[in-house]
Amino acid sequence: MVSYEDYQRSVGSQTAYSVSVSAGMISQTFQTAPSERSSMPPVAPQGVPVLTLFNQNLNIRIQGINGAVIGRRQGPYVKFFENNMYVSGVHAQLKYNASVGWCIVDKHSSNGTKLNQRPLQPDVEMSLKTGDIVSLANVNLQVTINK
């Protein structure tokens, strides 16, 4: 098993590899060049619903990875936020809990995370459902969860 942090460090390597993320309960095999890896959809373990956060106007479509950081400087979604100075380097985190479902956690972001226009308290998991709107600073993302 490889931790999520080890997975993140290994993304830059040139060789093909197989990763099993224990915290995220995700198994994924890459056989592509590093530049193609970031655009690959995550493979959800059997029984885990697929979380998608999207904003069609901004051309953002994120598939949830358990334990993944959303931010301008860290996490698998950097390419969507790297030029947005309102989104913190480590803004929020996605988590999947079998008893609750998908959740989002604000990580002490400078400009806040909101769920349906309600500010989140840092480090408090808030469950997500289809139709919710997650706001990361000035970016609104609609939630869909497919079972």
C-alpha positions in Angstrom: 0.0 0.0 0.0 1.1 3.5 -0.8 0.0 6.6 1.0 -1.7 9.4 -0.9 1.3 11.6 -0.4 3.6 9.0 -1.9 1.2 8.7 -4.8 1.4 12.4 -5.3 5.2 12.3 -5.3 5.3 9.5 -7.8 3.1 11.2 -10.4 6.1 13.0 -11.8 8.1 9.8 -12.5 8.7 8.6 -16.1 8.0 4.9 -15.6 4.8 3.0 -15.7 3.6 2.0 -12.2 0.7 0.6 -10.2 -0.5 2.4 -7.1 -2.9 1.3 -4.4 -4.0 4.2 -2.2 -4.8 2.9 1.2 -6.5 6.1 2.6 -8.4 6.6 -0.6 -9.2 2.9 -1.1 -8.3 3.4 -4.8 -6.4 1.1 -7.0 -5.1 2.6 -10.2 -2.6 1.4 -12.9 -1.0 3.9 -15.1 0.7 3.0 -18.4 0.8 6.5 -19.8 3.2 9.4 -20.0 3.1 11.7 -16.9 1.5 14.5 -18.9 -1.5 12.3 -19.7 -1.9 11.0 -16.1 -3.6 14.2 -14.8 -6.4 13.9 -17.3 -7.2 10.3 -16.6 -10.4 9.7 -14.7 -10.0 8.0 -11.3 -11.0 4.4 -10.9 -13.5 4.2 -8.1 -13.5 1.0 -6.0 -16.6 -1.2 -6.5 -19.5 0.1 -4.5 -18.2 3.7 -4.2 -20.4 6.2 -6.0 -18.7 8.5 -8.6 -18.5 12.1 -7.4 -18.3 14.8 -10.0 -17.9 18.5 -9.4 -18.3 20.7 -12.5 -18.7 24.2 -13.8 -19.4 24.1 -17.6 -18.8 27.9 -18.0 -15.2 27.5 -16.6 -14.7 24.1 -18.3 -14.0 22.4 -15.0 -15.0 18.8 -14.4 -13.5 17.0 -11.4 -14.0 13.4 -10.5 -13.7 12.8 -6.8 -10.7 10.9 -5.4 -11.0 10.0 -1.7 -8.5 12.1 0.3 -7.6 14.3 -2.6 -6.8 18.0 -1.9 -8.4 20.7 -4.0 -6.1 23.7 -4.3 -4.0 26.0 -6.4 -0.7 24.4 -5.4 -1.5 20.9 -4.3 -3.6 17.9 -5.3 -4.7 16.3 -8.5 -6.9 19.2 -9.6 -4.2 21.9 -9.6 -4.6 22.5 -13.4 -8.1 23.9 -12.8 -7.1 26.4 -10.1 -3.4 27.2 -10.5 -4.2 30.7 -12.0 -6.9 31.6 -9.6 -5.4 33.7 -6.8 -8.6 33.4 -4.7 -8.3 29.6 -4.3 -5.8 28.7 -1.6 -2.8 26.5 -2.3 -4.5 23.8 -0.2 -8.2 24.9 -0.2 -10.4 21.9 0.6 -10.3 18.1 0.7 -12.7 15.4 -0.7 -13.4 12.4 1.5 -15.6 9.3 1.1 -17.1 7.7 4.2 -19.1 4.5 3.7 -21.7 5.5 6.3 -22.1 9.1 5.2 -21.0 9.2 1.5 -18.9 11.9 -0.1 -17.9 14.9 2.0 -15.9 18.1 1.6 -13.7 19.6 4.2 -12.4 23.2 4.2 -8.6 23.2 5.0 -8.3 26.6 6.6 -8.6 28.3 3.2 -8.1 32.1 3.0 -11.3 32.8 1.0 -13.5 30.0 2.4 -15.4 27.1 1.1 -19.2 27.1 1.0 -21.8 24.4 0.6 -25.1 25.8 -0.8 -24.0 29.3 0.1 -23.3 28.4 3.8 -19.7 28.8 4.9 -17.9 25.7 6.1 -16.0 25.6 9.3 -12.4 24.4 8.8 -11.7 20.7 9.3 -15.4 19.8 9.6 -16.7 17.2 7.1 -19.9 18.2 5.3 -21.7 15.6 3.3 -22.5 16.2 -0.4 -25.5 15.2 -2.4 -26.5 15.6 -6.1 -27.6 19.2 -6.8 -25.4 20.8 -4.1 -23.3 23.8 -5.0 -19.7 23.8 -3.6 -18.0 27.3 -3.7 -14.3 27.4 -3.5 -13.6 31.1 -3.0 -15.1 32.6 -6.2 -15.6 29.2 -8.1 -19.0 27.5 -8.0 -19.1 23.8 -8.7 -22.2 21.7 -9.1 -22.2 18.3 -7.4 -23.4 15.0 -9.0 -23.1 11.6 -7.4 -23.8 8.5 -9.6 -24.3 5.2 -7.8 
